[in-house]
Amino acid sequence: MGFFNRLKESLSKTRQGLVEKIENLITGRQVIDESLYEELEEALIGADVGVETSLELMETLRRRVKEQKLRDPARLKPLLQELITDELGTGDSSLNRGGPPTVILVVGVNGVGKTTTIGKLAYYYKTRGERVLLGAADTFRAAAIDQLEIWGRRVGVDVIKHREGSDPAAVAYDALQAARARKMDMLIIDTAGRLHTKSNLMEELKKIRRVLGRELPGAPHEVLLVLDATTGQNAISQARLFSEATGVTGIVLTKLDGTARGGVIIGIRRMLNIPVKFIGIGEGVEDLQPFNPQEFAAALFD
């Protein structure tokens, strides 16, 4: 099964919660009136698109309907698909490159699939001919270091680590030195995600950034924030917190296959103005792929 078909399958719950509701609201309606707009707005909010984003989408929909002098409610579904595609398509989803090596700092709370995402990112770039090294800068949990090493062995890339409790910035420094010495194309660095000590965590992340930038101007070239789609609107508040501290450059949205809340991806784009760069749609090593907004919207509305 190709990635597009797997994407369609993974979005089935979101499709039921959003697109099928839109279809049910439109079917049998004779006119486009205010009550229809209100019900469509409720459907968007219910799919975790977010209140503010849903309101703005409806305002744009009203304007387009008026401009195009539409009368048939059936015309609203393709128009909504077009609006959502436009919403998702703003911002560059390609990876910022620099170095060598290109340095990617991966951030996010525990439990979102951060370390797994790093392993899959390493696999994605390695299979495309890149030389990849991993840095285990989540030294708060021994399990995080072990998990990253397991992924490193699985995909065939080395991991630079210190013992549990070490200075994360020192790990990042050593990982960068090793990546340069070994002439790596890419260095991907794991970080801690313990929000219950968030002020300490954010200072730690800022220090890692400073150390990397001092050793390699422009690094980190990407700060990727991993978000769990099943958390819905909580993902947006997490994104705000990490963006303030680390200057997030891109989002990786995981677990889209297990949720009806996939609409949150639309709210993330509108509310945060941060491009979604990768999406995860399953447990398999190949189930993390670059985000294509047109493909996503087509899979959602198909």
C-alpha positions in Angstrom: 0.0 0.0 0.0 1.4 3.4 -1.0 1.8 6.2 1.5 -1.2 8.1 0.1 -3.5 5.1 0.7 -2.0 4.6 4.2 -2.6 8.3 4.9 -6.3 8.0 3.8 -6.7 5.0 6.1 -5.0 6.8 9.0 -7.3 9.8 8.6 -10.5 7.7 8.7 -11.5 8.8 12.2 -10.8 12.5 11.4 -12.8 12.1 8.2 -15.7 10.6 10.1 -15.6 13.5 12.6 -15.2 16.3 10.0 -15.8 15.5 6.4 -18.7 13.1 6.9 -20.4 15.6 9.2 -20.0 18.3 6.6 -21.5 16.0 4.0 -24.5 15.1 6.3 -25.1 18.8 6.9 -25.1 19.7 3.2 -27.0 16.7 1.9 -30.7 17.5 1.3 -30.2 21.2 2.0 -31.8 23.5 -0.5 -30.2 26.8 0.4 -27.0 28.2 1.9 -28.2 30.1 5.0 -26.8 31.3 8.4 -27.9 28.1 10.2 -25.9 26.0 7.8 -22.8 28.1 8.4 -23.3 27.8 12.2 -23.6 24.0 11.9 -20.5 23.8 9.7 -18.6 25.9 12.2 -19.6 23.5 15.0 -18.4 20.5 12.9 -15.0 22.2 12.5 -14.7 23.0 16.2 -15.8 19.4 17.1 -12.9 18.1 14.9 -10.4 20.1 17.0 -9.7 22.7 14.3 -10.1 25.3 17.1 -12.6 28.0 17.8 -10.7 30.9 16.4 -9.6 29.1 13.3 -13.1 27.7 12.7 -14.6 31.2 12.9 -12.1 32.6 10.5 -12.6 29.7 8.0 -16.4 30.4 8.1 -15.9 34.1 7.5 -13.7 33.3 4.5 -16.3 30.7 3.3 -19.1 33.3 3.5 -17.0 35.8 1.5 -16.2 33.2 -1.2 -19.8 32.1 -1.5 -20.9 35.8 -1.9 -18.1 36.5 -4.4 -18.9 33.4 -6.5 -22.7 33.9 -6.1 -23.1 30.3 -5.0 -26.6 29.0 -4.2 -26.2 25.2 -4.1 -25.0 23.8 -0.7 -23.3 20.9 -2.5 -20.7 23.5 -3.7 -19.5 24.1 -0.1 -17.6 20.8 0.4 -15.1 21.4 -2.5 -14.8 25.0 -1.4 -14.0 24.1 2.2 -11.4 21.6 0.9 -9.8 24.4 -1.1 -9.8 26.7 1.9 -8.3 24.0 4.2 -5.6 23.2 1.6 -4.7 26.9 1.4 -4.6 27.1 5.2 -2.3 24.1 5.4 -0.1 25.1 2.5 1.3 28.3 3.9 4.9 28.1 5.0 7.7 26.0 3.7 7.6 22.3 4.7 11.0 21.5 3.3 13.9 21.1 5.7 16.3 24.0 6.4 19.8 22.8 5.6 23.2 24.1 6.8 26.6 23.0 7.9 27.6 20.3 7.2 26.3 18.8 9.3 22.7 20.0 9.2 21.8 20.1 12.9 18.3 19.2 14.0 17.2 19.8 17.6 14.1 17.7 18.5 11.9 19.0 21.3 8.5 18.1 22.9 6.9 16.7 26.0 7.4 13.1 27.1 4.9 10.7 25.6 4.4 12.3 22.3 6.7 9.8 20.5 9.8 12.1 20.3 12.5 9.5 20.5 10.6 7.2 18.1 10.3 10.2 15.7 14.0 10.7 15.8 14.6 7.1 14.9 12.2 7.3 12.0 13.8 10.6 10.8 17.2 9.0 10.9 15.8 6.1 8.8 14.2 8.5 6.3 17.4 10.4 5.6 19.7 7.4 5.8 17.7 5.6 3.1 18.1 8.7 0.9 21.9 8.5 1.1 22.5 10.8 4.0 25.1 10.1 6.7 23.2 10.5 10.0 24.4 10.7 13.7 22.2 10.9 16.8 22.8 12.8 20.0 21.2 11.6 23.3 20.8 14.9 25.1 17.8 13.7 27.1 20.0 12.8 30.1 17.1 13.2 32.6 15.9 9.6 31.9 18.1 6.6 31.4 15.3 5.0 29.5 15.4 7.8 26.9 19.1 7.1 26.2 18.4 3.4 26.0 15.5 3.9 23.7 17.5 6.1 21.4 20.3 3.5 21.2 17.7 0.8 20.3 16.5 3.0 17.5 20.1 3.7 16.4 20.8 -0.1 16.2 17.5 -0.6 14.4 18.2 1.9 11.6 22.0 1.5 11.6 23.2 4.9 12.9 25.5 5.7 15.8 24.5 7.5 19.0 26.6 9.9 21.0 25.7 9.7 24.7 26.9 10.5 28.2 25.6 8.8 31.4 22.3 9.7 32.9 22.3 13.1 34.7 25.0 14.6 32.5 24.9 18.1 31.2 22.7 17.9 28.0 24.6 20.8 26.4 27.9 18.8 26.8 26.3 15.9 25.0 25.2 18.2 22.2 28.7 19.7 22.0 30.3 16.2 21.8 27.8 15.0 19.3 28.5 18.0 17.0 32.3 17.5 17.3 31.8 13.8 16.4 29.5 14.6 13.5 32.1 17.0 12.1 35.0 14.6 12.6 33.1 11.8 10.9 31.9 14.1 8.1 28.2 13.4 8.8 25.5 15.1 6.7 23.1 15.3 9.5 23.1 15.4 13.3 19.7 14.8 15.1 19.7 15.6 18.8 17.1 14.3 21.3 16.2 16.6 24.3 14.3 16.2 27.6 10.6 16.9 27.7 9.7 17.2 31.4 7.2 20.0 31.6 6.7 19.8 35.4 10.1 21.6 35.7 9.5 23.7 32.6 11.5 26.7 33.6 14.6 24.5 34.1 13.8 22.6 30.9 13.5 25.8 28.8 16.8 27.2 30.2 18.4 23.8 29.4 17.1 24.0 25.8 18.4 27.6 25.4 21.8 26.5 26.6 21.9 23.7 24.1 21.1 26.2 21.3 23.8 28.6 22.5 26.5 25.8 22.5 25.5 24.6 19.1 25.4 28.1 17.6 28.8 28.9 19.0 30.4 25.8 17.6 28.7 25.9 14.2 27.2 29.3 13.1 23.5 28.9 12.1 23.1 25.7 14.2 20.6 24.3 15.0 19.3 24.6 11.5 15.9 23.2 12.5 14.1 23.0 15.8 11.4 20.4 15.3 8.6 20.2 17.8 7.0 16.8 18.1 3.2 17.0 18.9 0.8 14.2 19.5 -2.4 14.6 17.4 -4.5 12.8 20.0 -4.1 15.6 22.4 -6.1 18.0 20.2 -6.0 21.6 21.3 -3.4 20.8 24.1 -0.9 20.4 21.3 -1.3 24.1 20.5 -0.6 25.2 24.0 2.5 23.0 24.1 3.7 24.5 20.8 3.3 28.0 22.2 5.4 27.1 25.2 8.3 25.5 23.3 8.2 28.2 20.6 8.8 30.9 23.1 11.9 29.2 24.5 13.4 27.5 21.5 12.3 29.2 18.3 10.6 26.2 16.8 11.0 26.1 13.1 8.8 23.1 12.2 6.2 20.7 13.6 6.2 16.9 13.5 2.6 15.7 14.1 2.5 12.1 15.3 -0.3 9.5 15.9 -2.7 10.8 13.3 -3.8 7.2 12.7 -5.3 6.9 16.2 -7.4 10.0 16.5 -10.5 11.9 15.3 -8.7 15.1 16.3 -6.5 15.4 13.1 -8.2 18.7 12.4 -5.8 20.2 15.0 -3.2 20.4 12.2 -5.3 23.2 10.6 -5.4 25.1 13.9 -1.7 24.7 14.4 -0.9 26.3 11.1 -3.3 29.2 11.6 -2.6 29.9 15.3 1.2 29.4 15.4 2.4 30.2 11.8 4.8 27.3 12.1 5.0 24.9 9.1 4.2 21.2 9.6 7.3 19.4 8.2 6.5 15.8 8.9 3.5 13.6 9.9 3.4 10.2 11.5 0.6 7.8 10.6 1.6 4.5 12.2 4.1 2.4 14.1 6.2 1.4 11.1 9.6 2.8 10.4 8.4 4.2 7.1 5.2 5.8 8.6 6.9 9.2 9.1 6.9 11.2 5.9 7.3 14.9 4.8 4.1 16.8 5.1 2.4 17.6 1.7 -0.6 19.9 2.4 -2.3 19.1 -1.0 -2.0 15.4 -0.4 -3.2 15.6 3.2 -6.3 17.6 2.2 -7.0 15.2 -0.7 -6.7 12.2 1.6 -8.9 13.8 4.2 -11.7 14.7 1.8 -11.4 11.7 -0.5 
